[in-house]
Amino acid sequence: MLITFSALVMLSGCMVSEEKLNDRVTQGIVDYEQQHGNRLEVTELKLEKSDGKNYKGVLTGKLNGEDVTYDVTVDDSGSDFDVDWELRK
């Protein structure tokens, strides 16, 4: 299952720190799952810069009480950022 989530972030011309980016990505995924009737408790999100302003990482946690792992990619090249994540099977 591939889910695409576009998070519009007003950056006022400055880059988002990696910590803030981590927080916003985590919250966006949690909010998405909540809107679809699920409860996601995030244990950890590890993002690493892949090239330019792109990041790849792994989010781990519990979705409705079951352990889950998501592969996450982030494109932070602009005044907004795009997050894609896929649940590992």
VOROVEX-404066 format. One line per 4 residues: their letters; for each residue x, y, z of C-alpha. Coordinates in steps of 0.001 Angstrom, whole numbers, always signed. Each point is the difference from the previous one (the first is absolute). Layout:
! residues N
a) X,Y,Z ~ ... $
//
This chain:
! residues 89
mlit) +0,+0,+0 ~ +1540,+3282,-1036 ~ -1319,+3117,+1630 ~ +855,+3492,-1104 $
fsal) -361,+2884,+2336 ~ +747,+3613,-868 ~ +667,+2150,+3006 ~ -199,+3698,-726 $
vmls) +2350,+1845,+2275 ~ +536,+3738,+46 ~ +3742,+369,+419 ~ +362,+3768,-460 $
gcmv) +2947,-552,-2300 ~ +2096,-1997,+2465 ~ +732,-3695,+152 ~ -1704,-2237,+2499 $
seek) +2403,-1479,+2515 ~ +325,-3767,-137 ~ -1579,-282,+3456 ~ -3029,+2038,-1072 $
lndr) -207,-1953,-3230 ~ -2,-3245,+2007 ~ -2787,+1328,+2230 ~ -2122,+1186,-2926 $
vtqg) +412,-3230,-1954 ~ -898,-2071,+3062 ~ -3042,+2129,+758 ~ -1151,-104,-3631 $
ivdy) +80,-3802,-104 ~ -1714,-281,+3397 ~ -2708,+2463,-1123 ~ -544,-1905,-3253 $
eqqh) -461,-3296,+1814 ~ -2325,+1646,+2529 ~ -2160,+1413,-2816 ~ -365,-3581,-1272 $
gnrl) -1144,-1347,+3358 ~ +3372,-1377,+1088 ~ +2145,+660,+3040 ~ +3733,+335,-702 $
evte) +2441,+243,+2889 ~ +3419,+916,-1387 ~ +2997,-1555,+1700 ~ +2639,+1590,-2218 $
lkle) +573,+1779,-3290 ~ +3513,-43,-1427 ~ +528,+2234,-3026 ~ +3295,+328,-1835 $
ksdg) +856,+2392,-2797 ~ +138,-1912,-3276 ~ +793,+2760,-2517 ~ -560,+3736,-120 $
knyk) -3010,+728,+2159 ~ -1359,-3539,-143 ~ -130,-2376,+2932 ~ -640,-3715,+391 $
gvlt) -772,-1801,+3196 ~ -1946,-2454,+2066 ~ -2876,+590,+2392 ~ -780,-2664,+2589 $
gkln) -2940,-221,+2349 ~ -3301,-1670,+739 ~ -3022,+267,-2282 ~ -3144,-1043,+1836 $
gedv) +2179,-1938,+2450 ~ +2022,-1862,-2670 ~ +3722,+644,-594 ~ +560,+1772,-3329 $
tydv) +2847,+1406,-2051 ~ -389,+2611,-2730 ~ +2570,+964,-2625 ~ -91,+3797,-254 $
tvdd) +1281,+2430,-2641 ~ -98,+3778,+306 ~ +577,+2676,-2643 ~ +750,+3302,+1759 $
sgsd) +844,+2076,-3081 ~ -2290,+2985,+88 ~ -2419,+1849,+2190 ~ -1754,-3280,+818 $
fdvd) +1116,-3578,+357 ~ -1368,-3241,-1365 ~ -49,-3171,+2060 ~ -502,-3479,-1419 $
welr) -173,-3069,+2192 ~ -617,-3660,-540 ~ -908,-2598,+2605 ~ +2424,-2924,-29 $
k) -1639,-3405,-183 $
//
